[in-house]
């Protein structure tokens, strides 16, 4: 198909559309032809003309060349249209000739037209439109020429390297965009054979394609940054020893250090965006900075995944020493001090930002030589001296060793106590982020604090401290945010039931001890609150509603853990993340849990959550000890152990014979008008039945809810009206219905029935809850299995 090349116009962002136009119809033979792609000439060219012959001829290419060779710098001052059109048509002819007539490209080589292109591009007075057209033309030639000989000619004679080093106006976004597209198209041709055209060994080693592209690694234009990353990855894949030696030296001396400092700056900018953020509307700035640092981390991961040992070592070294140790770990240290400013000039990350970013590093950069030092600095009680001296607030080289009695190459890890302080933080968000870091250390480094610590020195600080801190938090943390507790559940399951962890009998016993202690503490705390509520009678039965809600949420689907950890919303207060899963929508009527203060309910909810998750964790430990297979989702379909079975099961929509069932006639108003209903006086169900007009004595259930989940209230303004509030029905939403009766006595009788049976069932449920908690407390007192 004959190509067509559109003239260059507009910003660099339009270049894709312009390049796509290359494969349209070619122009006619007239030297002044500027027909548009949709014109009749273009249509004839696309079809090969009336005779089927191509519209371009070899003579036409010669004419175009003659015109180009006569242009002088002074001609460019008069206007660029003629030069642009000539370059465009020469490029079209060459691409057509590539597929149809070898003489076209032979002529291009013979007349060194490429040298003319480079010459015009380097002219100081060449207009912007001419430069854009030349860069676009060269990009299209490189992307579309298939003949290996033609490619070799384009890359020979050092014309391309001179063009790469040509000083253009890179402050102009259009020029820079087309320039980066051009050198990226060069990089896509790079391999062990073609690299000899780009890598110059005399008079000294030089690699313009690589060196010039890396100058724009931090450009504000994402397209330019992406092009730089594509080019460098292509270069790193080349296995030529001389090229690799040059690239390694350049990376070690400048590029990798610049990347590390750029990453550091992105992290500090993210910290600024997160500082003081308390609302969702402030999240946009955090998300923007987060996306930039994630893009850079993914590029760094791509470099690591190439598997080039020397590059991996150098990059890991620069990242550790220029960004991760001095910035991320110093943010962890800030848990015990001011995180706003360090020495008055250097900003220090807030602890939650530092912990969030550490987990990002573990999730994206899965390279042992990078992650192992980070994990050691956070978890090990002792670290190699080489690492100790570069940790924040560590000893200076030459200072007397604080552990002279130990081996010279081992020192106590003073940073670890700051990380443990994060795990002991009363703030749910900081505690959770520290816990996900522990999880990342185990999952991606593949070693445990115990295994690492055992090889490094005496255990004066137990390597189990981190694990025990995690377990003890089960009884310590209030866990007001449900998503935090779910994430913590996943962490405990993965960390404490990991085969590596449980391969040690000592670890297994310590895990059991801590788990049992946590469950006992949670059971004891819940039992005390239950007893206090029982003493209040009906006014204290709200605690059962808390238990029922938490049980349902406890068995809901687990969140996507990695997505949860990577969401920058974790940098906001947990109260503004998202509405808790399963939470009821707000309504104007009172909740079933009326009667307790807000603080009392919050404390009870935390106690119930700790109790339920402790029981679940203990059950999985017991199953694991018995050799049974367990997973984080075990127990998802389990029925509540504290419930009352209905004497008879019903369902909404069911039609049945009412028989002699006691009932009161009432009216229900809806959007479709007022309807007659029977309020059946059942001892377990609140049931509104629509009479069946076709069959006497039969009816269809329209509203169904257990009485213990119903509240009733006689309207003070009209004592014939009864307000009914139903909580957490089968559709998982609160609802309200208004009943009207013929007289006050029927309304009062209906209200008395609802309140009486509601209290009876709730009293029975409270007693069952107390028994259940007592049984669980006794179960947690069993001996630790051996």
Secondary structure, DSSP 8 states (H G I E B T S, - for coil): ---B-----S-GGGHHHHHHTTBS----S-TT----TTSHHHHHHHTT-TTS--S--HHHHHHHHHHHHT--HHHHTT-SHHHHHHHHHHHHHHHHHHHH-HHHHHHHHHTTHHHHHHHHHH-TT--HHHHHHHHHHHHHHHHH---HHHHHHHHSTTHHHHHHT----TTSHHHHHHHHHHHHHHHTT-STTGGGGTEE-SSS-EEHHHHHHHTTTT-S-HHHHHHHHHHHHHHHT---HHHHHHHHHHIIIIIHHHHHHHHHHHHHHHHHHHTT--SGGGHHHHHHHHHHHHHHHHHHHHHHHT--HHHHHHHHHHHIIIIIIIIIHHHHHGGGS--SBSSSSSB---HHHHHHHHHHHHHH---HHHHHHHHHHHH-SEEEHHHHTTSTT---TTS--TTTTS-TTEEE-TTHHHHHHHHT-SSHHHHHHHHHHHHHIIIII---HHHHHHTTS--SS-TTHHHHHHHHHHHH----SHHHHHHHHHHHHHHHT-HHHHTSHHHHHHHHHHHHHHHHHHHHHHHHHHHHHHHTGGGGTHHHHHHHHHHHHHTS----HHHHHH-GGGGS-GGGS---TT-----SS--TTTTS-HHHHHHHHHHHHHHHHHHHHHHHHHHHHTT----TTTTTT---SS----SS---TT-EEE-TT--EEEEEEEETTEEEEEEEEE-SSEEEEEEE-TTSTTEEEEEEEEEGGGEEEEE-SS-TTEEEEEE-S-TTSS-EEEEEE-SSHHHHHHHHHHHHHHHHHHHHHHHHHHHHHHHHHHHHTTS----
